Amino acid sequence: MASVVAALEEDSGLAGKQGLHRYFYATSLLIGVILFTVPTMIFVIKESWSGEEGAHGPIVLFTGVWLLWKEWPAAIAVAQRPPIVRLSIALASILPLFILSRIAQIVEIEGYLMYGALLIVLYSMIGGAGLRRLWFPLLYLAFLFPPPESIVAAITTPLKMELSGLSINFLDRLGYPIGGQGVRIYIGQYELLVAAACSGLNSIISLTAISLFYIYVRHQADWRYAGLLVLLIMPVALIANFMRVVILILLTYHAGEAAAQGFLHNFAGVFMFAVALATIFGLDEAIRPFWQRAMGRKDD
């Protein structure tokens, strides 16, 4: 009897030590993640979220964390810790780059490297199978960080040129005294410059992020229909931004440059973004009945 009691006490002590070790590991990991992420996130918030290019950041953060919380049990169910060698190699590769980007104050690179390091930490906890269960929340949270400026410049330049040309041709057909060269637009006595903010890339990124969240939450079970809606995001965003540029040109012509460059300039951007998002919702409601009937006939 004494030996049984001793064995139980030994098992209890071992379980207590294991529980203490797990608690210490989890606490240390949480503190490390906070110390690692907070400075970079403050930098991202100041440099990106305060402008139009990162206005969707807070929405993505809260909805992305909610998605992680919602799908975490499914990831834990298949979790398997990977070999420590893989983690050591991955962290040894990414941490020096993160430190260099932190010193150089390059917000885009720093944000993505920080996120990559966090993914490695998450991989150490749940393994590859667990990460695959969380693929969408992790992809969605990448929208927290602005794209690199070199990529932005490469994309916005042709967008600005195309928007200028389309706007000029459209208003010229309506009889307005308009002309232009490159990204410069001349209407009446006014001269306008299509800036990077008006190219539409920011609204495309924001609309893509929020639309992807909506599509995933509502239609993740039907991946083919979800893919169809994803293909509609880009055309809707481009048309909405074209209308934004046209509205700003008309405001300049009819109300003056001061009116078009003040409050109404920002309001036009917000309004057209809301219209684009409502268009995605409306297209979903309009297309879904036809899709369901088509899929029903196909199944029959």
GUMI-568949 format. One record per atom (N, C-alpha, C): x, y, z. Coordinates in steps of 0.02 Angstrom, whole numbers, plus 50000, padded with zeros to 5 digits. Example, Ala and Ser with C-alpha at 12.3 -4.5 7.8 and 13.67 -1.06 7.14 Angstrom:
GUMI-568949
506604971650390506154977550390506604983550390506424988850354506844994750357506455000250394
END
This chain:
GUMI-568949
500424993950000500005000050000500435006350000500975005950040501425011750044501755013049977501915007549941502245008449876501765011649826501125009849830500625012749785500545020249798500515022049862500465029149881501075032949857501665029949866502285033249844502285034349769502045029249732502015029749659501535035249638500965035649672500485040949655500765047849670501115048449726501415054849743501955056749692502335051649669502855053049619502545055349554502005051849532501655053849471501365060849477501085062249537500795068849548501325074249545501905072749575502445077649573502705078749503502745073149463502975073749393502475077849352501825076449362501315080349326501345087649344501465089049409501515095949431502105099549399502675095949394503265098949363503135100249288502815095449255502665096349184502195102249173501685102749218501235108449213501585115049224502055115049272502445121149286502885122949227503185117849195503605119149137503195121949079502595119149068502165121649014501955128849028501795130249090501605137049109502185141949098502775139949118503365144149110503515145249036503445139948996503575140548924503065145248891502425144348908501905148448878501985155848898502145156948962502245163848986502845167148953503395163448948503995166048916503865167548843503505163048809503345164048739502905170248729502405171048772501965176848767502345183348777502775183548828503165189648841503635191048782503955185848756504395186748699504035189348638503445186648623503055188848566502855196148574502645198148634502445205048646503035209748636503605208048666504205212348659504435212648586504325207348549504545207048479504085210948433503435210548445502955213348398502745220548412502705222448475502435229048492502815234848459503485235048463503845240748431503705241148356503705235448322503585235448250502875237448234502385234948273501695236748259501565244148272501885247048323501825254248334502095258048274502655255748247502955258748188502485258248128502185252348118501725251348063501115255848070500845256348130500255260548142500405267848127500975270248149501155277248137501285278748064501625274148030501845275347961501325273547909500905268647924500455266047873499715267047889499505265047949498795265247965498515272247969498935277147979498695284047983498535286947915498725283547861498585285947794498085281647758497925283647696497425279947657497665272847641498325271947632498575265447612498495260147665498395262147728498325257147782497705258047822497205261447795496595262747834496225256447852496325251147813495975244847827496325240847882496905243047905497305239247953496935237248017496615241948052496265240048114495715234848102495345235548047494815230748032495115223848020495655223547982495985217147968496245214048033496525218148077496815215548139496275212148182495725215648195495215212948239494845207048208494675207548144494325201948112494795195948102495445197348089495915191848081496035188148146496085191748201496165188448267495535184448283494955187048266494335183248277494325176748237494555177048174494595170948134495075165848164495655168248188496135163748220495825160348281495485164248322495155161448382494625156348362494255157748310493715153448288493975146748261494545146848226494805140848193495375137648232495565140448289496115137648328495985130448351495385128648375495265121748395495405116648340495215118348278495345113748222496095112948209496475118248220497205117848211497535113848266497295114748328497585111048384497445103548378496875101848348496695094748341497185090848299497535094248253498015090748209498725092948222498835096448277499495099448291500015094048304500605095148275501195090848287501805095348285502195095148339502785099548342503335097048294503615101548254504135099548206504815098848240505305096048205505985095548233506275102348248506655102848302506935109148324507445111848274507745107348234508255109548185507945114148133507355112548109507025116748059506895123748087506655123948149506495130348179507125134548188507665131348209508295134948220508545137948154508525134148100508755136648035508315142348012507655141548019507195146847996507295153348034507325152848101507425158848141508105162048130508625157848121509295160548108509325164148041508885162347995508875165647930508495172247931507955172447970507515178247966507675183748017507925181948075508045186948127508575192048108509145190248077509625195448057509325200348007508915197847961508595202347913508105207047948507755204447997507295208648035507665214148072508225212448103508625217448140508875222848093509105220948033509345225847984508785230447961508195227647948507625231847926507395236347983507455234048045507275238148103507755244048109508395242848099508895248248102508775253248046508625250547986508525254947927507845258447928507385256347973506725259447978506325258747912506355252847882505965251447821505335247747843504795251347848504195248647881503915242647844503925242747777503625237247739503995230747752504665230947744505065224847752505055222547825505095227347871505095225547942504455222047962503895224547937503255221447954503195214347929503385213247867503335206447839503835201647872504435203947888504915199647922504685197947993504395202848027504115201448093503565196248088503135196948038502585192248029502855185248012503385185047971503685178647955503975175248017504285179148061504555176348123503985173648167503435177248170502865174848209502575168448180502575167848114502335161648084502795155748102503445157148107503905151848127503765149648199503635154548243503455152948312502815148848315502325150848274501695147048272501805140048245502245139548195502415132948167502735128448220503125131448264503435127548318502925124748366502335127848370501825125748417501345120648387501155121448323500635117248294500855113448232501455114848206501695111148148501375113148083501575109648029501315111347963500575109947954500335104347983499625102747976499195107948010499405110348068499025115648102499025122048064499595123848034499625129947994499165129547934499125123747903498685123047845497955124047864497755122147924497075123347947496935130847956497465134647968497395141847980497605145947919497605142947860497905146147801497575152947786496905153147790496585159547771496695165047822496585163847887496725169247935497435171847931497925167347920498615169547917498755173447853498455171347797498515175247735498175181947742497585182047771497195188147780497565193247823497885190947876498245195447922498845198747888499085195947833499645199047797499455205847769498795207147761498565213747737498675219247789498905217447849499065222547899499635226947877500065224347834500685227847817500645230547746500895236647735500875239647668501355236147621501205235847556501675232847509502295237247501502855234447481503475238447472503375244047421503705249647433503625255447390503815254147318504315249847307504525248347238503955244947200503605240447234503035237047202502465242047191502345246347240501825251447233501965255947173502585258247166502765262647111502675259147044502875252847041502825249046978502095248046957501645247347005500945246146990500565252646978500705257747020500305263847016500445267946953501055267746927501215271846868500765270046808500725263646787500265262146731499535263246749499345262146813498655263446833498485270846825498935275246846498815282446841498735284446768499175281846725499145283546654498475281246624498275275146640497665272446612497045276246637497035277746702496475281446730496415288346698496985291646689496975298246657496675297946587496915293146548496675292446479495935290846476495705286146517495005284246517494555290046539494765293646590494365299346616494315304746563494875306246530494865311346478494405309446421494455303246397494035301046341493295301046361493145298946422492445298746444492145305646447492485310346480492215317146487492225320946421492705319346378492725322546313492115320746272491895314546277491285312446241490665315846269490695318046331490125321546361490145329046346490655331246310490695338246289491085342846334491445340246382491845344446427492495346546393492715352746407493355355046378493955352046415494145346146397494635342446435495175339646389495775339246415496335336346380496845334146431497395331446407497895329246455498495326146422499005325246462499615321946440499915318146499500005311746490500265307646544499765307446602500005309346662499565309446721499275316346734499405321046689499135327846696498485328546657497995331546689497335332546658497185339946658496965342546601496785349546595496035349946578495665353446621494955354446609494795361746625494525365346575494415372446583495065376046598495075380046651495695383546670496085379746723495885373546738496205369846792496675364446765497185363146805497645357646791497655352846851497545346546837497535341446890498085336346878498325333646932498845328446930498565322246964498545316746928498325310346957498895307646998498835308247064499375306047109499325298647123499825296147160499835289047177499215286947217498985291547261498405289947302497775289147261497765292347201497185291847158497235286147107497785282447109497875277047060497405271247073497175270647134496715265347150497015259347185497695259147192498005253347223497785252647296497755258247331497555257947402496845255247410496395257747368495705255347373495655248147350496065246047302496065239147279496275234547336496815236447372497055232347427496535231947483496245237747501495745237847555495125233847536494895234847474494295231247452494435223747448495025221947425495195214847421495205211647490495505215047538495555212247606494855211147636494445216247635493785215747668493325211047629493375211147562492955206547522493165199347533493815197947538494045191147551493775188547618493775192947668493495190947733492765189147727492385193447693491665192247683491545185747645491915184647591491825178747550492005172447589492545172647626492765166747663492265164947718492035169847755491575168547810490905165847784490685168547727490025166647703490025160747655490565159947616490545154947562491145150247561491475149247617492065144947616491895137747599491275135647611491085128747596491055127547520490895132747482490855132147409491435135947378492005132547370492615136047349492565138547277492165135147234492105137447165491725144047161491185144547199490805150847199491215156347232491575154647286492005159547318492535162047269492815157547229493305159647178493015164347127492385163147108492045167647061491995174647089491785175247152491725181747184492405185247190492925181347205493595184247210493805187347143493635184147087493805186747021493445193347006492895194647040492515200847028492795206747067493225205547116493465210947159493855216147118494325213847077494755218447040494355222846992493915220146949493515224446905493105229546943492785227446997492385232047037492815237647065493395236047091493845241147120494085246047067494245243547008494495248046954493945252646930493335250046922492775254246900492615259546952492615257547016492485262347070493005267847071493625266147060494145271247062494115275747001493925273046944493815277146885493265282346898492725280146930492185284846946492425290046996492865288147042493135292947090493525298447054493945296547007494335301546970493875306146930493365303246899492895307246860492525312146905492325309946964491975314347012492425320147032493065318747046493535323947066493655328947010493685326546948493765331146891493155335646885492565332746891491945336746886491885341646944492095339647004492085344247060492555350147048493135348747020493605354047005493315358846954493005356246903492735360446849492145364646871491695361746911491075365146929491135368946995491545366647043491575369747109492245372947124492735371947081493395374947093493885370047124494525371747116495055367247139495055366547215494895371947251494905371647324494395366647351493805366547321493285361847343493485354647329493775353447270493955346647250494535343847290494985348247315495575345847351495475346047427494905348047450494775348347522494425342247547493905343547587493525338047618493215333447565492975336247510492635332247460493105327247426493755328847425494245324147396494255317647436494325318247501494325312347544493645308847546493115312947546492445310147548492305306047485492545308347428492435304647366492765297747369493365297547399493705291047406493325286347451493095288847509492725284647556492055282447526491725287047492491075285447462491135280047409491625280747364491705275847311491935269047338492325269147393492505262747424491885259347451491445263147484490825260347511490385257647454490365261347399489975259047341490255252547313490925252147309491245246047283491095240147328491135241147394491005235647441490275233447436489825238347432489115236747424488985233147358489375234847307489305231347243489485224047248490035222547285490225215547296489655211847332489375214947384488815211747419488215210747373488075215847332487505215447286487605210047233488215209647206488365204447156488285197447187488485196847249488405190347283487675188447286487255193147307486535191747313486225190347244486465193847192486175193047126486385186547091487025184647101487295178847065487135172347100487085172347166487025166147203486425161947183485815164847173485255160547152485385157047085485675160647037485825157546972486345152046979486845153347022487375148347034487075142047065486645142947114486345137147148485915133047100485535136547057485135132847008485575129146958486115132446936486575129246889486915123146920487135123846983487455118247016486955112547031486325114547044485815109447056485675105346993485635108646935485535105046872486135100646856486745103146872487345099346858487375093046901487165093746965487165087947009486655082646988486085085246960485575080546937485825076646876
END
